[in-house]
């Protein structure tokens, strides 16, 4: 074996229960003879045992460019390994782009995936591809490579319990064959916090008393563990040249399989294990007598341990001076499944670095199923000084074994760096201070679970299922909390997440509360204050008949609670719909379809949304005709608006022209020849223009928002049959007929907003025009969008949007309405402008087939009032609460030309505080999974997202009450 074949371990990062996140903490745990488990009572057939990582549900999405939604659909195992890989590379200073880095990963089957399938079928149905990519092991190594820009081999290894040591063997091979210059080996096994123990059965592998006792005479099985680890490898000569710390040196490794040389598929084989160890010794060119320590697989089972001991004794034979110790870290951390081998490797590297074998935990007496008398192997519950009885300069060499169910065995030989490169040189290469990833935050489920999770088996025995809303005793509630946290929750005001709860446990907890009390608490309500005291208060309000908003209606619109409030309103609605039918009654739709590659007619190009749509169309190379008052005189205004979008390319401005017109006038305000020419050329109409005003009654907006729809339909039917996309709004459902919190289907509006709600009513009637157009043979899309923010690159603000006007009111007064502090109060749903544009131009464009398609491009993720206040504070503002009426009176005194909601505030000042939360509608997303994923994936809802917008020097430009975009 040449010097070049040796591989240095230059980085070791890990995460274990009880807050262990450094190798020093890991060593201290072993050296002090402790484990990581919290134990409860052991009853007949059931062991209560947990070892959860308290912050496993936390993640830093921003450094990787991962959206909140994608992070929420990604298994915590994947997220944690991505973070550890980031820290490992940064700590090692491995941020150069010239070196090629490989990734070799392993992870346990995803309990996160199981939770989604069992309890969130709605989420699974809408996000199949994304959930698979975020939870299945096949995508783990490639995700790390993609997010960190690593260009070497990216392989995921699955051989059962031996996976991570087999992955290390593959990494060594890749380094020695120069497929990469560095190699990350990453492995994790993290289970749902809902797993609070296990059932014991005769002949099973789990310990009957919750303690793993490798190689002990009273061993009775293993215990499951949780952990994640990453090691960084380099060729030794490169590590020495680069000044890297060398924790230990890999001399050689081997992998094989038992084949059929055993009693059954899951049974161990002496011959298979023996051959693997001998091959590793031969590859490493190591004399077995030199090996002073072996970190065994050692699960604490009565069958597996004696077989492994016999194979090791036969392979290694008589030890040299100082003897040969054997041990297993599973007594301290449990069996970490696929990650077990990597934790054994890290332990062994620490053993060689310290020159000490830590005491073998839970060893009362060595097993009598193995003959220890020949001294080939020895084990002790005390510390062992490996240098005792050996020459001071003698190398310390150790072996590491990992054995997989199914027979894939792995064995690795390590040597201490001190004896290989010299004590002085090794002393200069001290481990670097760990570089921690910034911005870790806890993650909730990615969408609000309106469909209740299936109830889990009762966490508290003997509690009856409530037939009506009721409360439960504090002790019972605390026990429920504790069943889903890493550490017991003993006080009503203790935070669920601070004690190790996460999204897995939260879903189970809420389902169990629902089962026991009949009250369905939402995630948003729980997250407002994640304590037992807050849950009790919610339950008491429900029991007293004061709704907290958790009983959500899921009625479809055609099952609405009520229609128009009066006969006069019903007559007005009937008249409005009759007007639509009459106007389009004689419409003749052209038989010849337009050239699909013809120009796009866009209205509203100077508007916020229209500019993003225009930028997207130009980027795709489409020719666009912008219909504007003033025509080419408005070109400068269009370009100025385009500059606020990330997709604007000045070189493409030749692709658009501006035509003078007016959507509120007959024939779009065009003269005969201009109208006829456009009708011949245009292939697709995107109607984005609207008068966005929440103050005017219907009569003040009908011409721009409703009558213009009739003109667009008539234009689309003339000369050549054109496709039409109409940008609508969620405001069309702003009527009591659609219950707060109810789900809105992707279909037509069945109850019109009242005339007093001019914006909602005018847009709803426009939708009916396009629905009728589809029935008459046009291909139309009605696309409902939420609040629209700036694109994801510029973070620009749409000044006329209501949410920003209310925000400006908060900043102008230095206060916010006290109602914002109500638990579960929901404020808005939002998307970035470039995402809306992509839905319009790509994902939900008309098919060309006759008919009207309704698309709800509204994310399920909702920003709460509390979330907005948190965002304001994160952006450096410090608003204070005021009673609602007092605050609205203060806002009403502002100049409505600068803060247009001041015109609304006076009417709201007389509204009494109810103490009840506002609930927003939920919208059934499009059947096309790409549309649904794009919308939910990019929702703007978290305080960190909002703070980026709120940090702009000027929150919003001065604006008039009415913003007319056409």
C-alpha angles and dihedrals in degrees: 000000000000128000088249092065094062119101125209124217100221101167136032122180128169148166124212137162122279091045097292108155103145134063088239090059090046091051092047090053091054097039092052092047097241135138134211101238133118108206132202131183119314109224129180107297095353132086118196106212135144136179103170124163103240097216099034089118092057120097141172103225099167100068089058098044090243118151122234089248096051090047090052090055094048123096112249087234090063093043094049094048090049089054094045091049090051091050093045093054095042093047090050091050088238097148099118117117097214096073120079115229125197128203124214114181145178132180138171122256107285115261085181087063090049091051091054093049093047102039108018110044089150091060092045093051092055100040108032098141096041093048092049091049091048098047110029120090094227089075099044102088092039092050091053090047092048097046094045097038095241116164105188127093113313110198133165114211125206120181100132118250093356094055100109096047089047087051089053090051089053091049091052090050092050091051094048091049091048095241086134141006096220132023130203115204110195131180136167140177112184121160132197114279084229085077101088099164141323144258118253120221133179111269093014125131098239124098116253092219101037097253127112113217109182113202092354124135091235095047112139106170146309133283127224118254138194126219149123129214141177128191127189119216132193135171106273095237090053092048092051092047091049095048094242123163110251113213093181139331125246108223098182145321142203139200129194143147132243093230109192094327092116144062097262145348095275096037122105123241127217092202095049094049092044093053092049094053093046091050091050091050090049093048091049092044089227126154105232090225089066093062109099101174137030122195099207130201085246107168097172095246120142094230104036100045098056091047091051092048092052092049092049093046092050093047098046102035122180113007126227127242112321096030130245124278128201129201146153130221092208089090088065103038106014127236106318092193111217091007094054096095094051092051088049089052093049091048090051093049088053091048090055093044093051094037087225136106109217118229115279104247122229093016110143094159133344115264115272089212088082128057106235094171098097092062093232088128132012135185133193142176090227133077116273124209104218093199094056108110093010133101111268092239096041115122118252108224127181138178129221124202131194123178126194131209103253093043108276106143128190131190129181131189119214134186129198114254094225094068093041103048100019132267095261094050092045089050091057091054100069118166114270124243110271115257105219122210112246130228104035112170134169118264128222125199108291097246133028106267100230088161102071118241116251112266115259124218111289113279090198115050119221097025111132122228108253118238092200135020110295141153129246131220119273092241091053092048092050090050090051090052092048092052088065103039132075092237129034116269106222104168130058093231097051117118115248093217095045088063095052103275119144142172093289093055093040093060091049092046094051091046091051092048088051091049094050100039108021090236117123107208116194124227089245092055092049094046092053086075114353097204135112089240091059092047090051091052091051091050092049091052090050092048091049091052096252101130118223091197094256094119096082123191114231095185117140116240093259087059090054119156095242144348129227112340097233140026089247091056091047089052091049091051092049090049092051093051091045089054090056093049092047095049094051096037094100097036112139111203115211113251094215117075119226121253102273090220093054124113125292118236108217126190122195096031092153091053124095097252094036092056091055091049091049092050090051093049092049091048087056091053096250121152109235132196111203113207107212141155103257096022114212090007086072094052092100090053090051093051091047089055091046090056089067091062124083093222097059115122114181089205089069099054090103087072095071134061131187120229122194110241145124123227091203092063130073116278088013090288092290127133119241101267094042091049093048093047093052092044089057096047107036118094102180134022120207109192106200101144118111142149101244105203130139096187107058123083120238096272091061093056105030097096096052100034105031110019090047089061089061090051092050092050092049091049092049091054095048125100095336128022109254134193117240133205117191120196107217133170142236086244089085086080096052095123133102088244088080106062118230110265094015121136117251116214122224093256142094125308108261100185120042122223114249122270089253088066094065098172097049094042095047092050093045092054089048088056088057090056091056092043089055090046089058090052089052093055108273122124106237138170124200105201117192114203133186128220108323120219130186120289120279093259106044099030089209119172127234100227097200094054111113095229092059093046090054088046090052088051090055091050093045093052098034088227141084132207114274089231087075087074093060111117113255095010106157121210112178151329116231146179132192115257095243090055091052089050092052092052090050098046102033120008103042105023119141116276096217091244118119114265143068120270118199115208124189103205092179121123121231091224110097130198110226125214088248089052090055092051089048089052092050090052092046087054091055101263123127109200118175127211124257130182107277097244092048092050094048090050089052092050092047088063092060123099106269090207089067100029104027096188086070084083089061098040096075091061092048094050091080094052111108121232109254099183087226123124124246111241122203126212120261117223127217103237124229120285088235103092091209091059093045092048094047092051098046093036092061104036116143106222114112120096090240090057093047094046089062089059094041091054092071114122090237115031095204138349121250108275139180122242093261123048108195112189114193 
